[in-house]
Amino acid sequence: MGNNNPNRNMNISYYTYPWAMDVAGGGERQMMAYRAHLRRHGIDVHLFDMWHPNFDDTSVLHSFSVMPGTVELCDYAKKRGLKLVISPNLWVTKETKKDYPFDTIWNLFELADCIVVNSNMEIQALSDIYSISESKFKVVYNAAETDYLLPEDPDLFANTYGIHEPYILNIANIEPRKNQLRFLEVLRQERPDLTFVVIGGIRDKAYAQKCHEVSGKGFICIPPLPYASPMLRSALSGCVFFAMPSLLETPSIAALEAAALGARILLTDQGTTTEYFGDSVVYVSPLSETSLVSGIHTALEVSPERSTWVARDSFLWPKVIPQLVQVYKSLLEGD
């Protein structure tokens, strides 16, 4: 019997910087979601193995990083004749470009055959700042698993972790970019009766310690839970609202998951969040105490219905992955 899979000649290798999976974040979640859903389209993606690079049997190298040190392998892959796709997962403005390795990022963008971003806002910003033609970019929106359409009993999480008081939930690694400390400081002033629960890894131990010092028992840190697991969905089902007050997001996969499950959402206004959520969530300016205060009080009252509809209608992985399949097809077919 012949193989009727139209994608059988797509040999894709995924690559990222070496320590990325030590404390995995949104970029790593995106990468693994891509891999899982591409299998349903008959595309077998392998994770790059430096001990067995297998370049002869690879047609596309897709790198999920613009970290220093990745450009050398990407350059080598191009010289071996592979097509190169870059997912920068990067939000840069003219004011913040000095905070990033400009030359490294520009070199990667120049090498790439295609740059896959999560929004049209990113195309405009990155094309302008790095002087790269917009034609080199393609949008593949981030999304949530369909598992998040299924609510879970909140008692599962509450009983397992002994959290029986009202809590605000943040699913993110603990680090300055996620802005948990500033949010906690405001929350302690405004609503000391609410606990702030963070599910994620610790990328900055000193920062995590400051969070504990600010709020004491009002701050609970729980290690990462299995992706889309009943325990994680239970945590989302039981929260007063989901908060992602980061310094930037593109746009926060965790926020999409929370919205799909029906949680109220408080979200940073920095990055690409507005392209996804429009006016369906409560936005805050992450460095403004006034904005955070207002956002907390508003998020306690809003209906989650509209953000839930937005996530379920447009941003589920089965709906967006065909866009990625087309990116690979176009590269390999020379379109």
QUIRA-V331351 format. One record per helix or strand. SS is the DSSP state (h for helix, s for strand). FROM is the first residue (numbers start at 1). TO is the last residue. If there is no record, write none. Layout:
# QUIRA-V331351
SS;FROM;TO / SS;FROM;TO
This chain:
# QUIRA-V331351
s;12;15 / h;26;39 / s;45;47 / h;55;57 / s;60;63 / h;71;79 / s;83;86 / h;97;99 / h;102;111 / s;114;117 / h;120;130 / h;134;136 / s;137;139 / s;144;144 / h;146;149 / h;154;161 / s;167;171 / s;174;174 / h;176;178 / h;180;190 / s;195;199 / s;202;202 / h;205;218 / s;219;222 / h;230;238 / s;241;244 / s;249;249 / h;253;261 / s;265;268 / s;271;271 / h;273;277 / s;282;284 / h;289;299 / h;305;314 / s;316;316 / h;317;333
